[in-house]
Every structure is written in C-alpha cells, then in structure tokens.
Amino acid sequence: MTTLHESTSFDAIIGGGSVSGLFAAREMASKGMKVLVLEEDHEIGTPEHCGGVVSQKGLEALGIIPRIKTFDNEIRQAIIKTKNNSIEVNAVNQKVIVIDRRSFDKEIAFQAQSHGAEINTNSLIVGIAYEDNWFKVKIKGGTIYKSKYFVDARGVGTLVNKGLRNIIPSGQYEVYAPWIEKDTIEVIFDAERYPGFFAWIIPTGEGKGKIGVAGKSINPNFLLESFLKTRGRPYSIIRKIYAPIWIAGYVRPFYNGKNVRVGDAAGQTKPTTAGGIYTGGMGGIYAGRAIALSLSEGEETSYLSHYEQKWLSKFGKEFDRLLFLRRILERLDNKSFDKIFSEISTKTLDVISDTADFDFHSFSLRQFLDTRTTLNLLSAIMGNEYRKIIKDLSKI
Ligand SMILES: Cc1cc2nc3c(=O)[nH]c(=O)nc-3n(C[C@H](O)[C@H](O)[C@H](O)COP(=O)(O)OP(=O)(O)OC[C@H]3O[C@@H](n4cnc5c(N)ncnc54)[C@H](O)[C@@H]3O)c2cc1C
C-alpha cells in the first residue's frame, strides 16, 4: 500500500545519509529549512566502505572536530613502492589522520539532527517523481514523502544509473597483523596487478589497519588474498568490503532544476586516489547553503549556480590536473614506475615532504615527473600525447 505523507512535506529531501548528504542536511537545517534524510542502510556509517584518510585542515573546513571514538590514528609518513623501488614522503607541514567512518558519519548526523534535520534509516528510495513543483520520493514499503528540492547523495550508484561507466572495482579488508606500522601508509604501484590504481595499507592503530586494492577489471578478492600471502602470517581478517570507485572526475551539471547531486553522485572524488570525504563533503556544504538561500529568497530564485561555481573554483583546476596525471599513470608499466622512482633525488623528496598538500596533491605528483630522464621516458612511451598533456597541464 502507498501512503502519501502530506503532513510531512519538506523543503528538501536528501537521498543518502553518508558524508555529502549529511553535510547538506546540516547546512540546510541550520538555516531553518525542514529537511529529511533517507538512508537505505539500517545504520548511519555502516557498512563502512572507506579508508578514512583525511587531512586535519579538511576536517576543519567541514566543521568537524573528531571525537575520540572517531579519531583512529595519525599518519606521519607514506612509503610508496614500485616492484623494485620505494620512497618515503613525510607529513612535515600537515596533519593527516585516519578516521572511523562509522563514527564520523554519526557525528555529522548528530550535528544535522541538532539543527532540526530528520534522519530515517532503513529507507530505500525506490522512486522519485516531480509533479506540480513537488518531488514525490517513494521508499520501499510504499510511503511517499514530498519536498521542494531533492538532493541526490546516493553515491557512485547515481552515476552508474545515469549510464556512466568510469568506475573501477575495489576491495578493502580490515586486518589485524603485527607487521602493520602505526604511523605509516603504504601505497604499492604494480601496473600488472592493479592497472590504473594501486594497493594500500592504512594503519588504524598498532598492528591494525585497512588493506585495499583497486584497478581496472581486477578481482579484488583474489588480489587481496594474494597480497596478504606475500606479507605472511600471522594476520586475521576481521572485515571485508567490496565497492566501486569513481575516477573520472566531476560530472556537470551538478543540478537539474531542483534536483541536486552532491559527493560521489556528482563525481566529486579525486581522480588519482578516489578520496572524497573532503571534496564531496564540501559539495554537500556548498549545495546545502545554495538551496537554503534559494528557499529563503522565494520559490523562483535559484542560487544553485553558486553551488557549482563555488565547488569548481575550489576544486575544478585541481581535478583537471589530476585527470591529466591519471592519464599518465594509466600508461605506465612496471619498468617505467621503477625508472621514475629511481630518478627521484633526496632533494626532490625533501621538497615534496615540505610542500605536500594532502588535499591538493597535483603539485607533489608533478614534482615526481619533473626529472630529465622521466620526461624523456614519458615522451618515449606516450609521444605526442605526453607533449599535449604537459602543454595542457601548464595552461591550468
Ligand atoms: C575502498 C574505499 C576506500 C576509500 N578511502 C577513502 C579515504 O581514505 N579518504 C577519502 O577521503 N575517501 C575515501 N573513499 C571515498 C569516500 O568513501 C567517498 O568519496 C565518500 O564516502 C562519498 O560520500 P557520499 O556521501 O558522496 O557517498 P557514499 O558514501 O557512497 O554514500 C551514499 C549513501 O547513499 C545510500 N543510498 C544509496 N542508494 C540509496 C537509495 N536508493 N535510497 C536510500 N539511500 C541510498 C547508501 O547506503 C550510502 O549511505 C574510499 C572509497 C572506497 C570505496
């Protein structure tokens, strides 16, 4: 049976109760808007499908001070490996931390609720219709809620439903293993095993961490099992997740009428690492503010272009650079990775450590590629395409 909740019409309904949707809800509710978040899962933050690596600066911009339960670990260095080489980059001028998304998402939910947002779990959206200036959002079980705006924060699935296919499979195991070092992230490039991406170890504490793999057309389960075998026993796997990641950059327009996409649903994840807590979270914040402003100015006024412009002026150029760098990454084989890594001088590594910005890392990546031998190597592999990428990069 279908029930229409006429008495409970909302200024905005947010589909998806994860970072971007909850930040949008918090912003709108804090401006006095009546908002409802509909989340399909039974619990906010669960199942967690995230490494949880984020900069302290990013969290501050998002307006969250992690509680003790949310803060898992602080990262002091990254070891980046190729088949036969490895380099170390230190977090000198920035604080990079690992958060527990199960707790983090609840923290945002609590902020949103404190401002008056309503959040419903176990509410799978099965239909959205727009009639007579109202969205009618139907959830499994038949209940229909009405709203003036719909914020689509349903993650990568929204892009897939739009027919976009630039996703790659990933898998991540939570592991207890004595060989996991507390303050070191490991990133492993192996073009044969993880084409177009990499494997990672994110420590969440001494002897605990998340081990992940992603890559084009890979079987994450098989690769994770063989990764663990190479590291050797003892280890215990306490949780396994598999999730697609989006690596093709932002997908414009971010809105169509009063239907607004935020976070992964708008492709707001970094094309190099697929990180989206900060960039997608800011998407939710900018969208929430723009909707609240539009509502307060009256039905016919739209400030949604502000949302898109703000996000693009903050992240647009960086994402464009990262997309160019991704094109290079996808062309490298293991020999080239080894060669590039062997060319990096201690001086360059010091510069990278000093200047590295976790949230805007295109500058650091360009430093890696900026040696004469590497330039020659990439020209040899990619020919005119490489020259074009470098030319286009210098224009951004
Ligand atoms: C393995 C892995 C590791 C990652 N590691 C990091 C990292 O270390 N740092 C970082 O910054 N980012 C990381 N990311 C990316 C980050 O997790 C995402 O960018 C971020 O969670 C996006 O948030 P979102 O709110 O846009 O979407 P999502 O987190 O995908 O949330 C979408 C929500 O919508 C709900 N939903 C979907 N369909 C419906 C429906 N029909 N009805 C109701 N609800 C629905 C889902 O249940 C979900 O809660 C990682 C991603 C993966 C897969």
The ligand as a Gaussian input file, in Angstrom:
#p B3LYP/6-31G(d) Opt

LIG

0 1
 C       37.589000       1.210000      -0.513000
 C       37.414000       2.703000      -0.422000
 C       38.331000       3.448000       0.314000
 C       38.179000       4.840000       0.382000
 N       39.077000       5.550000       1.131000
 C       38.944000       6.906000       1.239000
 C       39.853000       7.651000       2.042000
 O       40.767000       7.110000       2.673000
 N       39.672000       9.004000       2.112000
 C       38.664000       9.653000       1.435000
 O       38.558000      10.889000       1.509000
 N       37.788000       8.949000       0.676000
 C       37.891000       7.600000       0.570000
 N       36.988000       6.890000      -0.174000
 C       35.891000       7.624000      -0.844000
 C       34.797000       8.009000       0.137000
 O       34.407000       6.877000       0.872000
 C       33.608000       8.557000      -0.640000
 O       34.058000       9.569000      -1.522000
 C       32.555000       9.157000       0.291000
 O       32.056000       8.192000       1.174000
 C       31.428000       9.695000      -0.568000
 O       30.383000      10.093000       0.239000
 P       28.933000      10.286000      -0.380000
 O       28.088000      10.761000       0.737000
 O       29.004000      11.135000      -1.590000
 O       28.501000       8.841000      -0.907000
 P       28.514000       7.439000      -0.174000
 O       29.447000       7.426000       0.969000
 O       28.699000       6.428000      -1.233000
 O       27.057000       7.325000       0.416000
 C       25.906000       7.114000      -0.351000
 C       24.799000       6.748000       0.614000
 O       23.575000       6.635000      -0.082000
 C       22.880000       5.496000       0.375000
 N       21.991000       5.075000      -0.717000
 C       22.325000       4.614000      -1.940000
 N       21.228000       4.357000      -2.676000
 C       20.161000       4.683000      -1.888000
 C       18.747000       4.654000      -2.068000
 N       18.201000       4.224000      -3.220000
 N       17.958000       5.036000      -1.043000
 C       18.480000       5.490000       0.124000
 N       19.808000       5.533000       0.355000
 C       20.646000       5.150000      -0.638000
 C       23.990000       4.486000       0.659000
 O       23.561000       3.469000       1.531000
 C       25.046000       5.397000       1.288000
 O       24.904000       5.518000       2.670000
 C       37.106000       5.494000      -0.282000
 C       36.187000       4.738000      -1.019000
 C       36.338000       3.357000      -1.088000
 C       35.313000       2.562000      -1.856000

